[in-house]
Amino acid sequence: MYKKLIMLIVVPALLPASVMAQTSLGSSNVIFYGKLDLALDLTRFSSVPGRAGQSIPYLSNDISYWGLTGTEDLGDGTRAYFKLESGFSMDTGASSGGSKLFDREAYVGYGAGWGALQLGSQFSPALFLQARSDAYARHGNGGGFTLTQQTPGNVRGFAGAGTLDNAIQYVSPRGKDFSFRFLHALSERATSPKDLGQYDSASLEYAKGPLFAGIAYEDQTLAGLNPNTTRSNRTLTAGLTYDFTVFKLFSYLMKNKLDGEKDVNAYQAGINYPIGVDTVRATYTTRRLEDTAGGRASTYALGFYHPLSIRTTLYASYAHLNNGSATNLGLWPSMKSYLPPVAAGGAGLPLGGQDVSSFEIGIRHTF
């Protein structure tokens, strides 16, 4: 048994990239997979009062990961399955999860005709909706998540930056026009406030022919402004796409309400235009803190993607982000030294009102 376990872990890592590694332990089929994505990113910060413009080259990692999935047929239409996925930085080789080995989902599930139940560390249902509604598919400097999901530089938006630990998720059966997800993440707190860190989310999606439409809702319980209190951070998102064959249109809306704060609203529009085997992608995204002077930020992007094979793609993309005087958001993936500030070892960029431009040339390989 020990020898089989060692072979399960070691052998897939030694196989050529052109092979989809599969093995079996008992009657459980295990698949080893991953994605490698790295780009040369030339980033320009505009000048603002007190600081001159600055250009910085980066070797930017864009969501590289490896993982294991497995499933076992239990008979009578039932199955057991699992997923273990770990992110890392191709530019340094460092794990993106710190002390978490599997920072990009780690769960076990049980499924049947009624759907499936998953237990573990999992992504928000809203993330899958956003991925299907984004012309950049949550990759590169044109991805709408820069302005619409919670990141260190953007604390308002859907919970898409990381997984939700201690989560229970129901996933409806596949193969129907409608699909549904519901996730509840436990706070696991023994002391008051016991609901601090609790999270609930649900999504409903419709996909038939060229049309996709979906809606998702999230409710996070965050620390309140006073000791031993909490407040809700609620986010509503909706997406709509339509494939006209000659091109595909994308749209996405988000509304975030945090108790005691002004609302944040955002939307994205995009298009994918195929030219032979190549694809041109374009997006426009905007985000606004309502009733706040200088509280708006917007991004436009244009990219060209050329597949070398079914698993390898070359791409080039340009994006420009306009920050209002009250915003200082950055462009993914060239965010290495944006935060923390200079005193903490970072570049402290961008400043409020400082625009950001990014041109990247990269390669993406899946296995």
Secondary structure, DSSP 8 states (H G I E B T S, - for coil): -HHHHHHHHHHHHHS-TTS-EEEEETTEEEEEEEEEEEEEEEEEE--BTTB--EEEEEEEE-SEEEEEEEEEEEETTEEEEEEEEEEE-TTT--BTTTT-S--S-EEEEEEETTEEEEEEEE--HHHHHHHHT-TTTT-STT-THHHHB-BTTB-SSBS-SS-EEEEEEEE--SSSSEEEEEEEE----SSSSTTTT-EEEEEEEEEETTEEEEEEEEEEEEE-SSTT-EEEEEEEEEEEEEE-SS-EEEEEEEEEEETTS--EEEEEEEEEEEETTEEEEEEEEEEEETT-TT-EEEEEEEEEEEESSSSEEEEEEEEEEEE-TT-----SS--TTTSS-GGGTS---S-TT--EEEEEEEEEEE-
